[in-house]
Amino acid sequence: MTVKKIIWPLLLCLLLCGCGGGETGSAVQEQYRTVRTAQLEAEVTSHTDTDSRTFTLRCRYDAAGDSVTTVTAPGELAGLSVIVSGEDMTLSCDGLQLPAGASLDICPANCLPYLLRALAEGYVLEQGGETLADTPCLRLTLDTTAPGGNKVLCAVWLDAEGLFPRYAEFSQNEQVVLTAKLLDFTCTTSEG
């Protein structure tokens, strides 16, 4: 094998697996900046010091307006919705709404809209290729700031072919606080 045949694959690996923003991360962010609306379904697990709880959530995301996240499982919480409007959250159930205050940190209620904003606006710290459940993925680690000012790292695995999210981990203070396994994702975009 000649040196030229070895160098090109190595250069390609460096581009795909390097740290920092890079061209691939920037291209993904450009794509997500054009997302106007999206429908997401995910199994979200909240990890605390004492236990972990898993919820199945559906989210209607609107970049220009409110995002609504609805619990579909567990059954005792099914139908409970949270409306995220900027930094404010409102609980909604059976037509009744209750202001829940400011969304200062990452939580199951706001993590799916937060994921889309992180993909569009976060600072790319790392990027690389990984396989997730036998599917080739692009993994990005994004540095973001929650509305309360706390740093949140968002690691997201995107299907390498369509660049739609498959899995995400949200970390604060070097500890994973939420994971999200995406079950469904569709979106509409504009010419940004």
ZAKE-494685 format. One record per residue (C-alpha): residue in one letter; x, y, z. Coordinates in nm, 2 decimals, padded with zeros to 4 digits. Example, Ala and Ser with C-alpha at 12.3 -4.5 7.8 and 13.67 -1.06 7.14 Angstrom:
+-------+--------+--------+--------+
| tornu |     xx |     yy |     zz |
+-------+--------+--------+--------+
|     a |  01.23 | -00.45 |  00.78 |
|     s |  01.37 | -00.11 |  00.71 |
+-------+--------+--------+--------+
***
This chain:
+-------+--------+--------+--------+
| tornu |     xx |     yy |     zz |
+-------+--------+--------+--------+
|     m |  00.00 |  00.00 |  00.00 |
|     t |  00.13 |  00.34 | -00.08 |
|     v |  00.16 |  00.63 |  00.16 |
|     k | -00.11 |  00.82 | -00.03 |
|     k | -00.36 |  00.54 |  00.01 |
|     i | -00.30 |  00.54 |  00.38 |
|     i | -00.30 |  00.92 |  00.44 |
|     w | -00.64 |  00.99 |  00.28 |
|     p | -00.84 |  00.75 |  00.51 |
|     l | -00.65 |  00.89 |  00.81 |
|     l | -00.74 |  01.24 |  00.71 |
|     l | -01.10 |  01.14 |  00.67 |
|     c | -01.10 |  00.98 |  01.02 |
|     l | -00.96 |  01.30 |  01.17 |
|     l | -01.24 |  01.50 |  01.01 |
|     l | -01.50 |  01.27 |  01.14 |
|     c | -01.36 |  01.20 |  01.48 |
|     g | -01.20 |  01.52 |  01.58 |
|     c | -01.27 |  01.75 |  01.87 |
|     g | -01.43 |  02.09 |  01.84 |
|     g | -01.69 |  02.21 |  01.60 |
|     g | -01.55 |  02.09 |  01.27 |
|     e | -01.74 |  02.09 |  00.94 |
|     t | -01.97 |  01.80 |  01.02 |
|     g | -02.09 |  01.95 |  01.34 |
|     s | -02.15 |  02.28 |  01.18 |
|     a | -02.35 |  02.12 |  00.89 |
|     v | -02.57 |  01.94 |  01.14 |
|     q | -02.63 |  02.27 |  01.33 |
|     e | -02.72 |  02.45 |  01.01 |
|     q | -02.97 |  02.17 |  00.94 |
|     y | -03.13 |  02.20 |  01.29 |
|     r | -03.14 |  02.58 |  01.27 |
|     t | -03.40 |  02.54 |  00.99 |
|     v | -03.64 |  02.31 |  01.20 |
|     r | -03.96 |  02.50 |  01.25 |
|     t | -04.18 |  02.23 |  01.40 |
|     a | -04.12 |  01.87 |  01.51 |
|     q | -04.30 |  01.57 |  01.65 |
|     l | -04.09 |  01.36 |  01.89 |
|     e | -04.16 |  01.05 |  02.09 |
|     a | -03.91 |  00.92 |  02.34 |
|     e | -03.84 |  00.70 |  02.64 |
|     v | -03.69 |  00.95 |  02.89 |
|     t | -03.52 |  00.83 |  03.21 |
|     s | -03.45 |  01.07 |  03.49 |
|     h | -03.14 |  00.97 |  03.69 |
|     t | -03.12 |  01.09 |  04.05 |
|     d | -02.90 |  01.00 |  04.34 |
|     t | -03.17 |  00.77 |  04.48 |
|     d | -03.34 |  00.62 |  04.18 |
|     s | -03.43 |  00.64 |  03.81 |
|     r | -03.77 |  00.69 |  03.66 |
|     t | -03.87 |  00.63 |  03.30 |
|     f | -04.14 |  00.81 |  03.11 |
|     t | -04.27 |  00.78 |  02.75 |
|     l | -04.32 |  01.13 |  02.62 |
|     r | -04.46 |  01.28 |  02.31 |
|     c | -04.36 |  01.64 |  02.22 |
|     r | -04.49 |  01.89 |  01.97 |
|     y | -04.21 |  02.14 |  01.92 |
|     d | -04.26 |  02.48 |  01.76 |
|     a | -03.94 |  02.69 |  01.73 |
|     a | -04.15 |  03.01 |  01.71 |
|     g | -04.40 |  02.93 |  01.99 |
|     d | -04.49 |  02.69 |  02.26 |
|     s | -04.37 |  02.33 |  02.29 |
|     v | -04.61 |  02.07 |  02.44 |
|     t | -04.48 |  01.75 |  02.60 |
|     t | -04.74 |  01.49 |  02.70 |
|     v | -04.68 |  01.18 |  02.91 |
|     t | -04.81 |  00.85 |  02.76 |
|     a | -04.66 |  00.62 |  03.01 |
|     p | -04.66 |  00.53 |  03.30 |
|     g | -05.04 |  00.50 |  03.30 |
|     e | -05.09 |  00.70 |  03.63 |
|     l | -04.94 |  01.00 |  03.46 |
|     a | -05.08 |  00.95 |  03.11 |
|     g | -05.24 |  01.26 |  02.97 |
|     l | -05.04 |  01.50 |  03.18 |
|     s | -04.89 |  01.77 |  02.96 |
|     v | -04.64 |  02.05 |  03.01 |
|     i | -04.64 |  02.36 |  02.79 |
|     v | -04.30 |  02.52 |  02.76 |
|     s | -04.31 |  02.88 |  02.65 |
|     g | -03.97 |  03.04 |  02.66 |
|     e | -03.85 |  02.98 |  03.01 |
|     d | -04.20 |  02.93 |  03.16 |
|     m | -04.37 |  02.59 |  03.21 |
|     t | -04.74 |  02.53 |  03.26 |
|     l | -04.89 |  02.19 |  03.37 |
|     s | -05.21 |  02.09 |  03.18 |
|     c | -05.45 |  01.80 |  03.26 |
|     d | -05.81 |  01.76 |  03.15 |
|     g | -05.83 |  02.12 |  03.03 |
|     l | -05.70 |  02.26 |  03.35 |
|     q | -05.37 |  02.46 |  03.35 |
|     l | -05.15 |  02.54 |  03.64 |
|     p | -04.84 |  02.76 |  03.61 |
|     a | -04.53 |  02.56 |  03.71 |
|     g | -04.29 |  02.85 |  03.71 |
|     a | -03.96 |  02.90 |  03.53 |
|     s | -03.78 |  02.61 |  03.36 |
|     l | -03.44 |  02.68 |  03.51 |
|     d | -03.29 |  02.33 |  03.47 |
|     i | -03.31 |  02.03 |  03.24 |
|     c | -03.59 |  01.79 |  03.33 |
|     p | -03.82 |  01.53 |  03.16 |
|     a | -04.08 |  01.80 |  03.08 |
|     n | -03.84 |  02.02 |  02.88 |
|     c | -03.56 |  01.79 |  02.76 |
|     l | -03.70 |  01.72 |  02.41 |
|     p | -03.74 |  02.08 |  02.31 |
|     y | -03.41 |  02.15 |  02.48 |
|     l | -03.25 |  01.88 |  02.26 |
|     l | -03.36 |  02.05 |  01.94 |
|     r | -03.24 |  02.39 |  02.06 |
|     a | -02.90 |  02.23 |  02.17 |
|     l | -02.86 |  02.08 |  01.82 |
|     a | -02.92 |  02.42 |  01.66 |
|     e | -02.73 |  02.65 |  01.91 |
|     g | -02.50 |  02.45 |  02.13 |
|     y | -02.12 |  02.47 |  02.11 |
|     v | -01.98 |  02.15 |  01.96 |
|     l | -01.72 |  02.01 |  02.19 |
|     e | -01.67 |  01.67 |  02.03 |
|     q | -01.79 |  01.48 |  01.73 |
|     g | -01.73 |  01.13 |  01.61 |
|     g | -01.87 |  00.82 |  01.45 |
|     e | -02.02 |  00.54 |  01.68 |
|     t | -02.25 |  00.25 |  01.63 |
|     l | -02.57 |  00.25 |  01.83 |
|     a | -02.79 | -00.07 |  01.82 |
|     d | -02.62 | -00.18 |  01.50 |
|     t | -02.69 |  00.16 |  01.33 |
|     p | -02.40 |  00.39 |  01.23 |
|     c | -02.43 |  00.72 |  01.41 |
|     l | -02.27 |  01.06 |  01.43 |
|     r | -02.22 |  01.15 |  01.80 |
|     l | -02.20 |  01.51 |  01.90 |
|     t | -02.13 |  01.65 |  02.24 |
|     l | -02.28 |  02.00 |  02.28 |
|     d | -02.20 |  02.25 |  02.55 |
|     t | -02.52 |  02.45 |  02.64 |
|     t | -02.65 |  02.67 |  02.92 |
|     a | -02.99 |  02.61 |  03.09 |
|     p | -03.21 |  02.91 |  03.15 |
|     g | -03.10 |  02.91 |  03.51 |
|     g | -02.74 |  02.96 |  03.41 |
|     n | -02.62 |  02.61 |  03.48 |
|     k | -02.40 |  02.43 |  03.23 |
|     v | -02.56 |  02.13 |  03.05 |
|     l | -02.37 |  01.89 |  02.83 |
|     c | -02.58 |  01.72 |  02.57 |
|     a | -02.44 |  01.42 |  02.40 |
|     v | -02.66 |  01.31 |  02.10 |
|     w | -02.63 |  01.02 |  01.86 |
|     l | -02.77 |  01.10 |  01.52 |
|     d | -02.85 |  00.85 |  01.25 |
|     a | -02.56 |  00.88 |  01.01 |
|     e | -02.78 |  00.86 |  00.71 |
|     g | -03.07 |  01.10 |  00.79 |
|     l | -02.91 |  01.29 |  01.08 |
|     f | -03.22 |  01.25 |  01.30 |
|     p | -03.17 |  01.20 |  01.67 |
|     r | -03.17 |  00.84 |  01.81 |
|     y | -03.04 |  00.88 |  02.16 |
|     a | -02.93 |  01.17 |  02.39 |
|     e | -02.77 |  01.21 |  02.73 |
|     f | -02.79 |  01.53 |  02.94 |
|     s | -02.53 |  01.59 |  03.20 |
|     q | -02.48 |  01.85 |  03.48 |
|     n | -02.19 |  01.86 |  03.71 |
|     e | -02.02 |  01.57 |  03.53 |
|     q | -02.32 |  01.34 |  03.61 |
|     v | -02.58 |  01.21 |  03.36 |
|     v | -02.92 |  01.34 |  03.48 |
|     l | -03.14 |  01.24 |  03.19 |
|     t | -03.13 |  01.00 |  02.90 |
|     a | -03.37 |  00.99 |  02.60 |
|     k | -03.41 |  00.71 |  02.36 |
|     l | -03.59 |  00.85 |  02.06 |
|     l | -03.87 |  00.63 |  01.92 |
|     d | -04.01 |  00.87 |  01.65 |
|     f | -03.90 |  01.20 |  01.50 |
|     t | -04.05 |  01.40 |  01.22 |
|     c | -04.00 |  01.77 |  01.14 |
|     t | -04.07 |  02.06 |  00.90 |
|     t | -03.80 |  02.30 |  00.80 |
|     s | -03.77 |  02.63 |  00.63 |
|     e | -03.50 |  02.78 |  00.41 |
|     g | -03.34 |  02.93 |  00.72 |
+-------+--------+--------+--------+
***
